């Protein structure tokens, strides 16, 4: 028995083309609404349009919820409160002069804040104010230096002038004396320095705000890096964190912070407490090595290296790691001398970072050129595992979803992402955000593929909507920004979003979970049910290119290794395709079927009117009379079919089995019948018109011949 589409076409054979399609839409919607009462049929006076109501109606279903984001934020704030409360209790319980120390530190901070306030009154230039702000943070010590470094990547909190000035803020404090470092090592490890190490460098190799590093040999001959924490860091950090709440309001007024500065600082301080626990840093290094370290380097093969932890020489304030000689990625001369493959290193570093952020969730939050270096054998070595992020799956999926919506320029999808992930508070007008984003997307002058450019673009648009980064994403933004900056040292044209897109598509195809399948559908199908043919064509072309490369270069192991992560698992592609077919054939996919039939009719028109008959009568094969749009459609169809044939050649058995399963389903058979009847009814109108066109061209051809 014919489906709803065939019943529809039996009514309107003699109607015009537009009315014919309108009836198709109306009847299919009525049939779908009858099958599923939850679906609301669209108006019969117009084709379906994307709704910008708060209900977020879409063929993909699902109402965005910010419940998880609120629970996650409350959990992190509670965790921070416990850490700070425990540390402050220890200070005031164990130190007889704790209260006096707090008063003294408060007086010191207040003095600098008063000076800062005076400068604020005297200076009108925002750049001069930012410079004084940076200088004040340096004088206030390690806590505020780290705070400034973290805030330099938060334009949602501070104006851009302050962010630029704070980006100059490196660890600009001198090293503490080596005799104090030696005393710390001996007291922590319980032995004399000569009994612990065969030799140790007389001065630190590197100094930072929280500690400094020495180069030493163990008595076994192994070369190690010994990281020693600055004395009194834990109490000083706790005091400064507690006192910041007293003077944070004034700092916020001086810096004209956009959002709640204290909330952001609490998140930064939470990670600072992790950074001063070197036992935790050692565990982070080992976990990172288990997840991501692989290979042995050599030749043009790139691997990831993580220094080994020497636990016998590690305590809460002392960390001993394997010494790895490296070349800074900003040192172009040494990289050229070592004949290192820059593209291979970028690919490996990007792949490792994307796995951290999108697969496992445990990531290095600060991969700047000092913490990510190249070795002589072409490997990449990670250092400094104090600042690590652990992003939950909800936010990993959200990150992929935001990328897909941004690439699709889906303003409503992005607005709902911001709501569900906690970027904007409850009650924000989402259609206003969608409208602002849509206007911004239409401004071609502001488009950018640079990560920082994209983020600045979004920050500028979202400024008026009480926009703020959720705690988990603050470190993600820092990590991606550092990654792009480091990669640009090797390739100035590197774009992290553009380069990450193949990996994201691979994840969408490989992960069969419902949320990832939903994102894949959103990539290929609009909310109103129309198909994004350009995205589908690009995806098929990418898979086809993989098939061609596999057949052309079967013996090139190095090339295969460098691009392995960009390839697609064909069995995953087949499974994803079958799931997509199932969705289209389901009750939820009725609108997709409507648009699909419309597109099939358009394609048949193009072939009947512009593709077949001109070539019969034109000996030179000229296509001058072809309609440009239809000619382009034909070329796209032909290229798409060729690419699909090439793609299926990688796993023909899997594709054939999937197609057989799909064709055997009742829904498929009914849809094929609907398409056939739609073409038959449509042809009743088009064939006479096409015949007259054919006769006209034939007469024109005869006229040319007679001359």
Secondary structure, DSSP 8 states (H G I E B T S, - for coil): ---HHHHHHTT-TTS-HHHHHHHHHHHHHHHHHHH-TTS----TTS------STT---TT------HHHHHHHHHHHHHHHHHHHHHHHHHHHH-TTHHHHHHHHHHHHHHHHHHHHHHHHH---HHHHHHHHHHHHHHH-HHHHHHHHHHTT-TTTS-HHHHHHHTT----S----HHHHHHHHHHHHTS-HHHHEEEE-SS-SEE-SSEEEEEEEETTS-EEEEEEE-TTHHHHHHHHHHHHHHHHHHHHHHHT-SS-HHHHHHHHHHHHHHHT-HHHHHHHHHHHHHHH-B----TT---EEE--B-GGG--SSEEEEE----EETT-HHHHHHTT--HHHHHHHHHHHHHIIIIII-EEES---TTTEEE-TTS-EEE---SSEEE--HHHHHHHHHHHHHHHTT-HHHHHHHHHHTTSS-TT--HHHHHHHHHHHHT-GGG---SHHHHHHHHHHHHGGGT----HHHHHHHHHHHHHHHHHHHH-TT--HHHHHHHHHHHHHHH--SHHHHHHHHHHHB-TTS-B-HHHHHHHHHHHHHHHHHHHH-TT-HHHHHHTGGGS--HHHHHHHHHHHHHHHHSGGGHHHHHHHHHHHHHHHHHIIIIIIHHHHH-TT---TTS-HHHHHHHHHHHHHHHHHHHHHTTSHHHHHHHHHHHHTSHHHHHHHHHHHHHHHHHHHHHHHHHHHHHHHHHHHHHHHHH-
